Amino acid sequence: MEDDAERLFREKGMRLLRAANAVVEHNGGRFNLLGVDYQRDHMTSGEPVGPMLHEIEPLIRRDMPNILLSHNPNSFRRAGGVGH
C-alpha cells in the first residue's frame, strides 16, 4: 500500500519524504525539509523499535535551517536534541 502511494505521488510529480530530505529554495532563501514515517517510541507487534528519529541524523544540514515533518507530535521534543 505504501509503495502504491509513493508511485501515485511520483506520477503526479510529487515526492514523499520518508526518512528523506529535500532542500527548498525560494526568493534566494533555502531550508532543509526532513520527512519521517510515523514515529513510535515503544514496542509494536512485540518487536522493539529504535529511539524516535534515529534515522534523521544524516539528513540534517548544518548550513541552513531544518524543518521536520512528522505525523507524531511526540517526536518534536526528541528533534530538539538530535544533531547536538
mmCIF file of the N, C-alpha and C atoms, coordinates in Angstrom:
data_MODEL
# 
_entry.id   MODEL 
# 
loop_
_atom_site.group_PDB 
_atom_site.id 
_atom_site.type_symbol 
_atom_site.label_atom_id 
_atom_site.label_alt_id 
_atom_site.label_comp_id 
_atom_site.label_asym_id 
_atom_site.label_entity_id 
_atom_site.label_seq_id 
_atom_site.pdbx_PDB_ins_code 
_atom_site.Cartn_x 
_atom_site.Cartn_y 
_atom_site.Cartn_z 
_atom_site.occupancy 
_atom_site.B_iso_or_equiv 
_atom_site.pdbx_formal_charge 
_atom_site.auth_seq_id 
_atom_site.auth_comp_id 
_atom_site.auth_asym_id 
_atom_site.auth_atom_id 
_atom_site.pdbx_PDB_model_num 
ATOM 1   N N  . MET A 1 1  ? 0.818  -1.193 0.000   1.00 0.00 ? 1  MET A N  1 
ATOM 2   C CA . MET A 1 1  ? 0.000  0.000  0.000   1.00 0.00 ? 1  MET A CA 1 
ATOM 3   C C  . MET A 1 1  ? 0.865  1.262  0.000   1.00 0.00 ? 1  MET A C  1 
ATOM 4   N N  . GLU A 1 2  ? 1.916  1.282  0.827   1.00 0.00 ? 2  GLU A N  1 
ATOM 5   C CA . GLU A 1 2  ? 2.782  2.451  0.857   1.00 0.00 ? 2  GLU A CA 1 
ATOM 6   C C  . GLU A 1 2  ? 3.521  2.627  -0.459  1.00 0.00 ? 2  GLU A C  1 
ATOM 7   N N  . ASP A 1 3  ? 3.916  1.509  -1.083  1.00 0.00 ? 3  ASP A N  1 
ATOM 8   C CA . ASP A 1 3  ? 4.577  1.593  -2.387  1.00 0.00 ? 3  ASP A CA 1 
ATOM 9   C C  . ASP A 1 3  ? 3.628  2.158  -3.432  1.00 0.00 ? 3  ASP A C  1 
ATOM 10  N N  . ASP A 1 4  ? 2.342  1.794  -3.357  1.00 0.00 ? 4  ASP A N  1 
ATOM 11  C CA . ASP A 1 4  ? 1.353  2.338  -4.291  1.00 0.00 ? 4  ASP A CA 1 
ATOM 12  C C  . ASP A 1 4  ? 1.211  3.842  -4.107  1.00 0.00 ? 4  ASP A C  1 
ATOM 13  N N  . ALA A 1 5  ? 1.186  4.286  -2.864  1.00 0.00 ? 5  ALA A N  1 
ATOM 14  C CA . ALA A 1 5  ? 1.075  5.723  -2.590  1.00 0.00 ? 5  ALA A CA 1 
ATOM 15  C C  . ALA A 1 5  ? 2.284  6.455  -3.149  1.00 0.00 ? 5  ALA A C  1 
ATOM 16  N N  . GLU A 1 6  ? 3.467  5.925  -2.942  1.00 0.00 ? 6  GLU A N  1 
ATOM 17  C CA . GLU A 1 6  ? 4.675  6.564  -3.475  1.00 0.00 ? 6  GLU A CA 1 
ATOM 18  C C  . GLU A 1 6  ? 4.620  6.642  -4.995  1.00 0.00 ? 6  GLU A C  1 
ATOM 19  N N  . ARG A 1 7  ? 4.173  5.579  -5.631  1.00 0.00 ? 7  ARG A N  1 
ATOM 20  C CA . ARG A 1 7  ? 4.077  5.552  -7.085  1.00 0.00 ? 7  ARG A CA 1 
ATOM 21  C C  . ARG A 1 7  ? 3.083  6.615  -7.578  1.00 0.00 ? 7  ARG A C  1 
ATOM 22  N N  . LEU A 1 8  ? 1.923  6.696  -6.924  1.00 0.00 ? 8  LEU A N  1 
ATOM 23  C CA . LEU A 1 8  ? 0.918  7.684  -7.322  1.00 0.00 ? 8  LEU A CA 1 
ATOM 24  C C  . LEU A 1 8  ? 1.431  9.109  -7.154  1.00 0.00 ? 8  LEU A C  1 
ATOM 25  N N  . PHE A 1 9  ? 2.093  9.375  -6.051  1.00 0.00 ? 9  PHE A N  1 
ATOM 26  C CA . PHE A 1 9  ? 2.664  10.704 -5.839  1.00 0.00 ? 9  PHE A CA 1 
ATOM 27  C C  . PHE A 1 9  ? 3.693  11.025 -6.918  1.00 0.00 ? 9  PHE A C  1 
ATOM 28  N N  . ARG A 1 10 ? 4.577  10.060 -7.195  1.00 0.00 ? 10 ARG A N  1 
ATOM 29  C CA . ARG A 1 10 ? 5.621  10.264 -8.197  1.00 0.00 ? 10 ARG A CA 1 
ATOM 30  C C  . ARG A 1 10 ? 5.009  10.538 -9.574  1.00 0.00 ? 10 ARG A C  1 
ATOM 31  N N  . GLU A 1 11 ? 3.937  9.817  -9.924  1.00 0.00 ? 11 GLU A N  1 
ATOM 32  C CA . GLU A 1 11 ? 3.260  10.036 -11.207 1.00 0.00 ? 11 GLU A CA 1 
ATOM 33  C C  . GLU A 1 11 ? 2.717  11.453 -11.332 1.00 0.00 ? 11 GLU A C  1 
ATOM 34  N N  . LYS A 1 12 ? 2.368  12.071 -10.227 1.00 0.00 ? 12 LYS A N  1 
ATOM 35  C CA . LYS A 1 12 ? 1.837  13.438 -10.221 1.00 0.00 ? 12 LYS A CA 1 
ATOM 36  C C  . LYS A 1 12 ? 2.928  14.486 -9.991  1.00 0.00 ? 12 LYS A C  1 
ATOM 37  N N  . GLY A 1 13 ? 4.191  14.046 -9.996  1.00 0.00 ? 13 GLY A N  1 
ATOM 38  C CA . GLY A 1 13 ? 5.308  14.976 -9.844  1.00 0.00 ? 13 GLY A CA 1 
ATOM 39  C C  . GLY A 1 13 ? 5.617  15.355 -8.410  1.00 0.00 ? 13 GLY A C  1 
ATOM 40  N N  . MET A 1 14 ? 5.153  14.562 -7.454  1.00 0.00 ? 14 MET A N  1 
ATOM 41  C CA . MET A 1 14 ? 5.412  14.845 -6.040  1.00 0.00 ? 14 MET A CA 1 
ATOM 42  C C  . MET A 1 14 ? 6.322  13.769 -5.459  1.00 0.00 ? 14 MET A C  1 
ATOM 43  N N  . ARG A 1 15 ? 7.020  14.139 -4.422  1.00 0.00 ? 15 ARG A N  1 
ATOM 44  C CA . ARG A 1 15 ? 7.937  13.207 -3.762  1.00 0.00 ? 15 ARG A CA 1 
ATOM 45  C C  . ARG A 1 15 ? 7.563  13.079 -2.295  1.00 0.00 ? 15 ARG A C  1 
ATOM 46  N N  . LEU A 1 16 ? 7.367  11.850 -1.848  1.00 0.00 ? 16 LEU A N  1 
ATOM 47  C CA . LEU A 1 16 ? 7.135  11.616 -0.425  1.00 0.00 ? 16 LEU A CA 1 
ATOM 48  C C  . LEU A 1 16 ? 8.479  11.635 0.288   1.00 0.00 ? 16 LEU A C  1 
ATOM 49  N N  . LEU A 1 17 ? 8.531  12.316 1.408   1.00 0.00 ? 17 LEU A N  1 
ATOM 50  C CA . LEU A 1 17 ? 9.765  12.351 2.199   1.00 0.00 ? 17 LEU A CA 1 
ATOM 51  C C  . LEU A 1 17 ? 9.631  11.330 3.330   1.00 0.00 ? 17 LEU A C  1 
ATOM 52  N N  . ARG A 1 18 ? 10.100 10.144 3.076   1.00 0.00 ? 18 ARG A N  1 
ATOM 53  C CA . ARG A 1 18 ? 10.043 9.052  4.050   1.00 0.00 ? 18 ARG A CA 1 
ATOM 54  C C  . ARG A 1 18 ? 11.479 8.748  4.446   1.00 0.00 ? 18 ARG A C  1 
ATOM 55  N N  . ALA A 1 19 ? 11.886 9.269  5.611   1.00 0.00 ? 19 ALA A N  1 
ATOM 56  C CA . ALA A 1 19 ? 13.281 9.178  6.041   1.00 0.00 ? 19 ALA A CA 1 
ATOM 57  C C  . ALA A 1 19 ? 14.165 9.782  4.945   1.00 0.00 ? 19 ALA A C  1 
ATOM 58  N N  . ALA A 1 20 ? 13.732 10.952 4.473   1.00 0.00 ? 20 ALA A N  1 
ATOM 59  C CA . ALA A 1 20 ? 14.440 11.633 3.390   1.00 0.00 ? 20 ALA A CA 1 
ATOM 60  C C  . ALA A 1 20 ? 14.342 13.142 3.593   1.00 0.00 ? 20 ALA A C  1 
ATOM 61  N N  . ASN A 1 21 ? 15.157 13.862 2.849   1.00 0.00 ? 21 ASN A N  1 
ATOM 62  C CA . ASN A 1 21 ? 15.124 15.318 2.941   1.00 0.00 ? 21 ASN A CA 1 
ATOM 63  C C  . ASN A 1 21 ? 15.150 15.930 1.545   1.00 0.00 ? 21 ASN A C  1 
ATOM 64  N N  . ALA A 1 22 ? 14.798 17.205 1.483   1.00 0.00 ? 22 ALA A N  1 
ATOM 65  C CA . ALA A 1 22 ? 14.840 17.968 0.241   1.00 0.00 ? 22 ALA A CA 1 
ATOM 66  C C  . ALA A 1 22 ? 15.154 19.413 0.592   1.00 0.00 ? 22 ALA A C  1 
ATOM 67  N N  . VAL A 1 23 ? 16.067 20.002 -0.146  1.00 0.00 ? 23 VAL A N  1 
ATOM 68  C CA . VAL A 1 23 ? 16.381 21.418 0.044   1.00 0.00 ? 23 VAL A CA 1 
ATOM 69  C C  . VAL A 1 23 ? 15.366 22.220 -0.769  1.00 0.00 ? 23 VAL A C  1 
ATOM 70  N N  . VAL A 1 24 ? 14.723 23.170 -0.105  1.00 0.00 ? 24 VAL A N  1 
ATOM 71  C CA . VAL A 1 24 ? 13.723 24.027 -0.744  1.00 0.00 ? 24 VAL A CA 1 
ATOM 72  C C  . VAL A 1 24 ? 14.329 25.421 -0.876  1.00 0.00 ? 24 VAL A C  1 
ATOM 73  N N  . GLU A 1 25 ? 14.266 25.960 -2.089  1.00 0.00 ? 25 GLU A N  1 
ATOM 74  C CA . GLU A 1 25 ? 14.776 27.305 -2.358  1.00 0.00 ? 25 GLU A CA 1 
ATOM 75  C C  . GLU A 1 25 ? 13.628 28.193 -2.803  1.00 0.00 ? 25 GLU A C  1 
ATOM 76  N N  . HIS A 1 26 ? 13.590 29.411 -2.232  1.00 0.00 ? 26 HIS A N  1 
ATOM 77  C CA . HIS A 1 26 ? 12.541 30.366 -2.606  1.00 0.00 ? 26 HIS A CA 1 
ATOM 78  C C  . HIS A 1 26 ? 13.038 31.777 -2.335  1.00 0.00 ? 26 HIS A C  1 
ATOM 79  N N  . ASN A 1 27 ? 12.938 32.626 -3.327  1.00 0.00 ? 27 ASN A N  1 
ATOM 80  C CA . ASN A 1 27 ? 13.337 34.037 -3.195  1.00 0.00 ? 27 ASN A CA 1 
ATOM 81  C C  . ASN A 1 27 ? 14.731 34.205 -2.601  1.00 0.00 ? 27 ASN A C  1 
ATOM 82  N N  . GLY A 1 28 ? 15.654 33.376 -3.021  1.00 0.00 ? 28 GLY A N  1 
ATOM 83  C CA . GLY A 1 28 ? 17.030 33.477 -2.557  1.00 0.00 ? 28 GLY A CA 1 
ATOM 84  C C  . GLY A 1 28 ? 17.301 32.822 -1.214  1.00 0.00 ? 28 GLY A C  1 
ATOM 85  N N  . GLY A 1 29 ? 16.277 32.347 -0.535  1.00 0.00 ? 29 GLY A N  1 
ATOM 86  C CA . GLY A 1 29 ? 16.463 31.654 0.740   1.00 0.00 ? 29 GLY A CA 1 
ATOM 87  C C  . GLY A 1 29 ? 16.384 30.150 0.553   1.00 0.00 ? 29 GLY A C  1 
ATOM 88  N N  . ARG A 1 30 ? 16.972 29.422 1.490   1.00 0.00 ? 30 ARG A N  1 
ATOM 89  C CA . ARG A 1 30 ? 16.952 27.959 1.411   1.00 0.00 ? 30 ARG A CA 1 
ATOM 90  C C  . ARG A 1 30 ? 16.692 27.374 2.789   1.00 0.00 ? 30 ARG A C  1 
ATOM 91  N N  . PHE A 1 31 ? 15.999 26.245 2.808   1.00 0.00 ? 31 PHE A N  1 
ATOM 92  C CA . PHE A 1 31 ? 15.866 25.473 4.043   1.00 0.00 ? 31 PHE A CA 1 
ATOM 93  C C  . PHE A 1 31 ? 15.803 23.994 3.687   1.00 0.00 ? 31 PHE A C  1 
ATOM 94  N N  . ASN A 1 32 ? 16.087 23.183 4.666   1.00 0.00 ? 32 ASN A N  1 
ATOM 95  C CA . ASN A 1 32 ? 16.114 21.734 4.507   1.00 0.00 ? 32 ASN A CA 1 
ATOM 96  C C  . ASN A 1 32 ? 14.844 21.148 5.115   1.00 0.00 ? 32 ASN A C  1 
ATOM 97  N N  . LEU A 1 33 ? 14.070 20.466 4.298   1.00 0.00 ? 33 LEU A N  1 
ATOM 98  C CA . LEU A 1 33 ? 12.818 19.851 4.731   1.00 0.00 ? 33 LEU A CA 1 
ATOM 99  C C  . LEU A 1 33 ? 13.071 18.368 4.955   1.00 0.00 ? 33 LEU A C  1 
ATOM 100 N N  . LEU A 1 34 ? 12.825 17.894 6.181   1.00 0.00 ? 34 LEU A N  1 
ATOM 101 C CA . LEU A 1 34 ? 13.029 16.486 6.529   1.00 0.00 ? 34 LEU A CA 1 
ATOM 102 C C  . LEU A 1 34 ? 11.683 15.834 6.777   1.00 0.00 ? 34 LEU A C  1 
ATOM 103 N N  . GLY A 1 35 ? 11.467 14.673 6.187   1.00 0.00 ? 35 GLY A N  1 
ATOM 104 C CA . GLY A 1 35 ? 10.230 13.932 6.397   1.00 0.00 ? 35 GLY A CA 1 
ATOM 105 C C  . GLY A 1 35 ? 10.525 12.558 6.971   1.00 0.00 ? 35 GLY A C  1 
ATOM 106 N N  . VAL A 1 36 ? 9.716  12.149 7.935   1.00 0.00 ? 36 VAL A N  1 
ATOM 107 C CA . VAL A 1 36 ? 9.891  10.830 8.554   1.00 0.00 ? 36 VAL A CA 1 
ATOM 108 C C  . VAL A 1 36 ? 8.557  10.094 8.564   1.00 0.00 ? 36 VAL A C  1 
ATOM 109 N N  . ASP A 1 37 ? 8.631  8.778  8.573   1.00 0.00 ? 37 ASP A N  1 
ATOM 110 C CA . ASP A 1 37 ? 7.430  7.972  8.756   1.00 0.00 ? 37 ASP A CA 1 
ATOM 111 C C  . ASP A 1 37 ? 6.946  8.162  10.188  1.00 0.00 ? 37 ASP A C  1 
ATOM 112 N N  . TYR A 1 38 ? 5.775  7.623  10.491  1.00 0.00 ? 38 TYR A N  1 
ATOM 113 C CA . TYR A 1 38 ? 5.221  7.752  11.834  1.00 0.00 ? 38 TYR A CA 1 
ATOM 114 C C  . TYR A 1 38 ? 6.232  7.253  12.857  1.00 0.00 ? 38 TYR A C  1 
ATOM 115 N N  . GLN A 1 39 ? 6.495  8.047  13.866  1.00 0.00 ? 39 GLN A N  1 
ATOM 116 C CA . GLN A 1 39 ? 7.500  7.727  14.878  1.00 0.00 ? 39 GLN A CA 1 
ATOM 117 C C  . GLN A 1 39 ? 6.862  7.108  16.112  1.00 0.00 ? 39 GLN A C  1 
ATOM 118 N N  . ARG A 1 40 ? 7.436  5.995  16.551  1.00 0.00 ? 40 ARG A N  1 
ATOM 119 C CA . ARG A 1 40 ? 6.979  5.331  17.769  1.00 0.00 ? 40 ARG A CA 1 
ATOM 120 C C  . ARG A 1 40 ? 8.166  5.216  18.717  1.00 0.00 ? 40 ARG A C  1 
ATOM 121 N N  . ASP A 1 41 ? 7.910  5.354  19.981  1.00 0.00 ? 41 ASP A N  1 
ATOM 122 C CA . ASP A 1 41 ? 8.977  5.197  20.966  1.00 0.00 ? 41 ASP A CA 1 
ATOM 123 C C  . ASP A 1 41 ? 8.696  4.013  21.880  1.00 0.00 ? 41 ASP A C  1 
ATOM 124 N N  . HIS A 1 42 ? 7.923  3.058  21.383  1.00 0.00 ? 42 HIS A N  1 
ATOM 125 C CA . HIS A 1 42 ? 7.586  1.879  22.169  1.00 0.00 ? 42 HIS A CA 1 
ATOM 126 C C  . HIS A 1 42 ? 7.489  0.670  21.244  1.00 0.00 ? 42 HIS A C  1 
ATOM 127 N N  . MET A 1 43 ? 7.320  -0.477 21.817  1.00 0.00 ? 43 MET A N  1 
ATOM 128 C CA . MET A 1 43 ? 7.261  -1.704 21.033  1.00 0.00 ? 43 MET A CA 1 
ATOM 129 C C  . MET A 1 43 ? 5.923  -1.829 20.315  1.00 0.00 ? 43 MET A C  1 
ATOM 130 N N  . THR A 1 44 ? 5.976  -2.356 19.113  1.00 0.00 ? 44 THR A N  1 
ATOM 131 C CA . THR A 1 44 ? 4.762  -2.670 18.361  1.00 0.00 ? 44 THR A CA 1 
ATOM 132 C C  . THR A 1 44 ? 4.915  -4.091 17.831  1.00 0.00 ? 44 THR A C  1 
ATOM 133 N N  . SER A 1 45 ? 3.867  -4.840 17.856  1.00 0.00 ? 45 SER A N  1 
ATOM 134 C CA . SER A 1 45 ? 3.873  -6.221 17.365  1.00 0.00 ? 45 SER A CA 1 
ATOM 135 C C  . SER A 1 45 ? 4.943  -7.061 18.046  1.00 0.00 ? 45 SER A C  1 
ATOM 136 N N  . GLY A 1 46 ? 5.291  -6.717 19.269  1.00 0.00 ? 46 GLY A N  1 
ATOM 137 C CA . GLY A 1 46 ? 6.287  -7.488 20.002  1.00 0.00 ? 46 GLY A CA 1 
ATOM 138 C C  . GLY A 1 46 ? 7.716  -7.234 19.567  1.00 0.00 ? 46 GLY A C  1 
ATOM 139 N N  . GLU A 1 47 ? 7.909  -6.339 18.581  1.00 0.00 ? 47 GLU A N  1 
ATOM 140 C CA . GLU A 1 47 ? 9.258  -6.046 18.106  1.00 0.00 ? 47 GLU A CA 1 
ATOM 141 C C  . GLU A 1 47 ? 9.708  -4.687 18.626  1.00 0.00 ? 47 GLU A C  1 
ATOM 142 N N  . PRO A 1 48 ? 10.903 -4.630 19.203  1.00 0.00 ? 48 PRO A N  1 
ATOM 143 C CA . PRO A 1 48 ? 11.374 -3.325 19.681  1.00 0.00 ? 48 PRO A CA 1 
ATOM 144 C C  . PRO A 1 48 ? 11.675 -2.404 18.510  1.00 0.00 ? 48 PRO A C  1 
ATOM 145 N N  . VAL A 1 49 ? 11.473 -1.133 18.708  1.00 0.00 ? 49 VAL A N  1 
ATOM 146 C CA . VAL A 1 49 ? 11.828 -0.132 17.707  1.00 0.00 ? 49 VAL A CA 1 
ATOM 147 C C  . VAL A 1 49 ? 12.937 0.729  18.283  1.00 0.00 ? 49 VAL A C  1 
ATOM 148 N N  . GLY A 1 50 ? 13.713 1.322  17.408  1.00 0.00 ? 50 GLY A N  1 
ATOM 149 C CA . GLY A 1 50 ? 14.801 2.177  17.866  1.00 0.00 ? 50 GLY A CA 1 
ATOM 150 C C  . GLY A 1 50 ? 14.266 3.464  18.457  1.00 0.00 ? 50 GLY A C  1 
ATOM 151 N N  . PRO A 1 51 ? 15.160 4.278  18.982  1.00 0.00 ? 51 PRO A N  1 
ATOM 152 C CA . PRO A 1 51 ? 14.710 5.559  19.541  1.00 0.00 ? 51 PRO A CA 1 
ATOM 153 C C  . PRO A 1 51 ? 14.088 6.425  18.449  1.00 0.00 ? 51 PRO A C  1 
ATOM 154 N N  . MET A 1 52 ? 13.172 7.253  18.863  1.00 0.00 ? 52 MET A N  1 
ATOM 155 C CA . MET A 1 52 ? 12.495 8.142  17.938  1.00 0.00 ? 52 MET A CA 1 
ATOM 156 C C  . MET A 1 52 ? 13.505 8.976  17.151  1.00 0.00 ? 52 MET A C  1 
ATOM 157 N N  . LEU A 1 53 ? 13.278 9.109  15.877  1.00 0.00 ? 53 LEU A N  1 
ATOM 158 C CA . LEU A 1 53 ? 14.076 9.939  14.971  1.00 0.00 ? 53 LEU A CA 1 
ATOM 159 C C  . LEU A 1 53 ? 15.509 9.443  14.790  1.00 0.00 ? 53 LEU A C  1 
ATOM 160 N N  . HIS A 1 54 ? 15.768 8.184  15.074  1.00 0.00 ? 54 HIS A N  1 
ATOM 161 C CA . HIS A 1 54 ? 17.131 7.675  14.960  1.00 0.00 ? 54 HIS A CA 1 
ATOM 162 C C  . HIS A 1 54 ? 17.679 7.768  13.540  1.00 0.00 ? 54 HIS A C  1 
ATOM 163 N N  . GLU A 1 55 ? 16.817 7.845  12.533  1.00 0.00 ? 55 GLU A N  1 
ATOM 164 C CA . GLU A 1 55 ? 17.281 7.837  11.143  1.00 0.00 ? 55 GLU A CA 1 
ATOM 165 C C  . GLU A 1 55 ? 17.536 9.226  10.562  1.00 0.00 ? 55 GLU A C  1 
ATOM 166 N N  . ILE A 1 56 ? 17.298 10.304 11.306  1.00 0.00 ? 56 ILE A N  1 
ATOM 167 C CA . ILE A 1 56 ? 17.399 11.621 10.669  1.00 0.00 ? 56 ILE A CA 1 
ATOM 168 C C  . ILE A 1 56 ? 18.771 12.288 10.778  1.00 0.00 ? 56 ILE A C  1 
ATOM 169 N N  . GLU A 1 57 ? 19.637 11.800 11.614  1.00 0.00 ? 57 GLU A N  1 
ATOM 170 C CA . GLU A 1 57 ? 20.950 12.442 11.783  1.00 0.00 ? 57 GLU A CA 1 
ATOM 171 C C  . GLU A 1 57 ? 21.640 12.733 10.442  1.00 0.00 ? 57 GLU A C  1 
ATOM 172 N N  . PRO A 1 58 ? 21.728 11.764 9.509   1.00 0.00 ? 58 PRO A N  1 
ATOM 173 C CA . PRO A 1 58 ? 22.395 12.066 8.240   1.00 0.00 ? 58 PRO A CA 1 
ATOM 174 C C  . PRO A 1 58 ? 21.611 13.024 7.332   1.00 0.00 ? 58 PRO A C  1 
ATOM 175 N N  . LEU A 1 59 ? 20.363 13.286 7.643   1.00 0.00 ? 59 LEU A N  1 
ATOM 176 C CA . LEU A 1 59 ? 19.539 14.177 6.822   1.00 0.00 ? 59 LEU A CA 1 
ATOM 177 C C  . LEU A 1 59 ? 19.652 15.641 7.229   1.00 0.00 ? 59 LEU A C  1 
ATOM 178 N N  . ILE A 1 60 ? 20.181 15.891 8.418   1.00 0.00 ? 60 ILE A N  1 
ATOM 179 C CA . ILE A 1 60 ? 20.276 17.259 8.952   1.00 0.00 ? 60 ILE A CA 1 
ATOM 180 C C  . ILE A 1 60 ? 21.359 18.025 8.216   1.00 0.00 ? 60 ILE A C  1 
ATOM 181 N N  . ARG A 1 61 ? 21.046 19.266 7.835   1.00 0.00 ? 61 ARG A N  1 
ATOM 182 C CA . ARG A 1 61 ? 22.010 20.163 7.201   1.00 0.00 ? 61 ARG A CA 1 
ATOM 183 C C  . ARG A 1 61 ? 22.459 21.192 8.225   1.00 0.00 ? 61 ARG A C  1 
ATOM 184 N N  . ARG A 1 62 ? 23.730 21.380 8.346   1.00 0.00 ? 62 ARG A N  1 
ATOM 185 C CA . ARG A 1 62 ? 24.284 22.347 9.305   1.00 0.00 ? 62 ARG A CA 1 
ATOM 186 C C  . ARG A 1 62 ? 24.374 23.757 8.716   1.00 0.00 ? 62 ARG A C  1 
ATOM 187 N N  . ASP A 1 63 ? 24.228 23.868 7.402   1.00 0.00 ? 63 ASP A N  1 
ATOM 188 C CA . ASP A 1 63 ? 24.423 25.148 6.738   1.00 0.00 ? 63 ASP A CA 1 
ATOM 189 C C  . ASP A 1 63 ? 23.124 25.902 6.449   1.00 0.00 ? 63 ASP A C  1 
ATOM 190 N N  . MET A 1 64 ? 21.999 25.397 6.961   1.00 0.00 ? 64 MET A N  1 
ATOM 191 C CA . MET A 1 64 ? 20.719 26.067 6.711   1.00 0.00 ? 64 MET A CA 1 
ATOM 192 C C  . MET A 1 64 ? 19.707 25.603 7.750   1.00 0.00 ? 64 MET A C  1 
ATOM 193 N N  . PRO A 1 65 ? 18.595 26.319 7.882   1.00 0.00 ? 65 PRO A N  1 
ATOM 194 C CA . PRO A 1 65 ? 17.551 25.875 8.810   1.00 0.00 ? 65 PRO A CA 1 
ATOM 195 C C  . PRO A 1 65 ? 16.965 24.526 8.367   1.00 0.00 ? 65 PRO A C  1 
ATOM 196 N N  . ASN A 1 66 ? 16.584 23.711 9.352   1.00 0.00 ? 66 ASN A N  1 
ATOM 197 C CA . ASN A 1 66 ? 15.962 22.417 9.108   1.00 0.00 ? 66 ASN A CA 1 
ATOM 198 C C  . ASN A 1 66 ? 14.532 22.453 9.616   1.00 0.00 ? 66 ASN A C  1 
ATOM 199 N N  . ILE A 1 67 ? 13.606 21.924 8.822   1.00 0.00 ? 67 ILE A N  1 
ATOM 200 C CA . ILE A 1 67 ? 12.198 21.838 9.212   1.00 0.00 ? 67 ILE A CA 1 
ATOM 201 C C  . ILE A 1 67 ? 11.791 20.375 9.158   1.00 0.00 ? 67 ILE A C  1 
ATOM 202 N N  . LEU A 1 68 ? 11.266 19.871 10.266  1.00 0.00 ? 68 LEU A N  1 
ATOM 203 C CA . LEU A 1 68 ? 10.877 18.472 10.375  1.00 0.00 ? 68 LEU A CA 1 
ATOM 204 C C  . LEU A 1 68 ? 9.385  18.301 10.123  1.00 0.00 ? 68 LEU A C  1 
ATOM 205 N N  . LEU A 1 69 ? 9.045  17.344 9.253   1.00 0.00 ? 69 LEU A N  1 
ATOM 206 C CA . LEU A 1 69 ? 7.656  16.940 9.013   1.00 0.00 ? 69 LEU A CA 1 
ATOM 207 C C  . LEU A 1 69 ? 7.463  15.580 9.678   1.00 0.00 ? 69 LEU A C  1 
ATOM 208 N N  . SER A 1 70 ? 6.538  15.519 10.635  1.00 0.00 ? 70 SER A N  1 
ATOM 209 C CA . SER A 1 70 ? 6.286  14.263 11.334  1.00 0.00 ? 70 SER A CA 1 
ATOM 210 C C  . SER A 1 70 ? 4.811  14.195 11.702  1.00 0.00 ? 70 SER A C  1 
ATOM 211 N N  . HIS A 1 71 ? 4.238  12.998 11.613  1.00 0.00 ? 71 HIS A N  1 
ATOM 212 C CA . HIS A 1 71 ? 2.826  12.811 11.967  1.00 0.00 ? 71 HIS A CA 1 
ATOM 213 C C  . HIS A 1 71 ? 2.621  12.717 13.472  1.00 0.00 ? 71 HIS A C  1 
ATOM 214 N N  . ASN A 1 72 ? 3.658  12.393 14.210  1.00 0.00 ? 72 ASN A N  1 
ATOM 215 C CA . ASN A 1 72 ? 3.544  12.201 15.655  1.00 0.00 ? 72 ASN A CA 1 
ATOM 216 C C  . ASN A 1 72 ? 4.158  13.392 16.380  1.00 0.00 ? 72 ASN A C  1 
ATOM 217 N N  . PRO A 1 73 ? 3.349  14.211 17.041  1.00 0.00 ? 73 PRO A N  1 
ATOM 218 C CA . PRO A 1 73 ? 3.896  15.397 17.710  1.00 0.00 ? 73 PRO A CA 1 
ATOM 219 C C  . PRO A 1 73 ? 4.874  15.064 18.833  1.00 0.00 ? 73 PRO A C  1 
ATOM 220 N N  . ASN A 1 74 ? 4.839  13.851 19.360  1.00 0.00 ? 74 ASN A N  1 
ATOM 221 C CA . ASN A 1 74 ? 5.801  13.476 20.405  1.00 0.00 ? 74 ASN A CA 1 
ATOM 222 C C  . ASN A 1 74 ? 7.232  13.507 19.889  1.00 0.00 ? 74 ASN A C  1 
ATOM 223 N N  . SER A 1 75 ? 7.417  13.378 18.598  1.00 0.00 ? 75 SER A N  1 
ATOM 224 C CA . SER A 1 75 ? 8.769  13.357 18.047  1.00 0.00 ? 75 SER A CA 1 
ATOM 225 C C  . SER A 1 75 ? 9.433  14.732 18.091  1.00 0.00 ? 75 SER A C  1 
ATOM 226 N N  . PHE A 1 76 ? 8.668  15.806 18.227  1.00 0.00 ? 76 PHE A N  1 
ATOM 227 C CA . PHE A 1 76 ? 9.270  17.128 18.188  1.00 0.00 ? 76 PHE A CA 1 
ATOM 228 C C  . PHE A 1 76 ? 10.127 17.426 19.416  1.00 0.00 ? 76 PHE A C  1 
ATOM 229 N N  . ARG A 1 77 ? 9.764  16.884 20.569  1.00 0.00 ? 77 ARG A N  1 
ATOM 230 C CA . ARG A 1 77 ? 10.634 17.053 21.752  1.00 0.00 ? 77 ARG A CA 1 
ATOM 231 C C  . ARG A 1 77 ? 11.971 16.389 21.501  1.00 0.00 ? 77 ARG A C  1 
ATOM 232 N N  . ARG A 1 78 ? 11.936 15.225 20.910  1.00 0.00 ? 78 ARG A N  1 
ATOM 233 C CA . ARG A 1 78 ? 13.169 14.497 20.610  1.00 0.00 ? 78 ARG A CA 1 
ATOM 234 C C  . ARG A 1 78 ? 13.983 15.239 19.544  1.00 0.00 ? 78 ARG A C  1 
ATOM 235 N N  . ALA A 1 79 ? 13.320 15.862 18.570  1.00 0.00 ? 79 ALA A N  1 
ATOM 236 C CA . ALA A 1 79 ? 14.008 16.540 17.473  1.00 0.00 ? 79 ALA A CA 1 
ATOM 237 C C  . ALA A 1 79 ? 14.929 17.637 17.993  1.00 0.00 ? 79 ALA A C  1 
ATOM 238 N N  . GLY A 1 80 ? 14.558 18.299 19.067  1.00 0.00 ? 80 GLY A N  1 
ATOM 239 C CA . GLY A 1 80 ? 15.384 19.364 19.614  1.00 0.00 ? 80 GLY A CA 1 
ATOM 240 C C  . GLY A 1 80 ? 16.750 18.903 20.076  1.00 0.00 ? 80 GLY A C  1 
ATOM 241 N N  . GLY A 1 81 ? 16.887 17.619 20.397  1.00 0.00 ? 81 GLY A N  1 
ATOM 242 C CA . GLY A 1 81 ? 18.164 17.097 20.866  1.00 0.00 ? 81 GLY A CA 1 
ATOM 243 C C  . GLY A 1 81 ? 18.973 16.362 19.810  1.00 0.00 ? 81 GLY A C  1 
ATOM 244 N N  . VAL A 1 82 ? 18.412 16.163 18.632  1.00 0.00 ? 82 VAL A N  1 
ATOM 245 C CA . VAL A 1 82 ? 19.114 15.449 17.574  1.00 0.00 ? 82 VAL A CA 1 
ATOM 246 C C  . VAL A 1 82 ? 20.135 16.370 16.944  1.00 0.00 ? 82 VAL A C  1 
ATOM 247 N N  . GLY A 1 83 ? 21.309 15.850 16.677  1.00 0.00 ? 83 GLY A N  1 
ATOM 248 C CA . GLY A 1 83 ? 22.327 16.620 15.976  1.00 0.00 ? 83 GLY A CA 1 
ATOM 249 C C  . GLY A 1 83 ? 23.170 17.514 16.864  1.00 0.00 ? 83 GLY A C  1 
ATOM 250 N N  . HIS A 1 84 ? 22.993 17.438 18.173  1.00 0.00 ? 84 HIS A N  1 
ATOM 251 C CA . HIS A 1 84 ? 23.801 18.280 19.076  1.00 0.00 ? 84 HIS A CA 1 
ATOM 252 C C  . HIS A 1 84 ? 24.916 17.479 19.677  1.00 0.00 ? 84 HIS A C  1 
# 
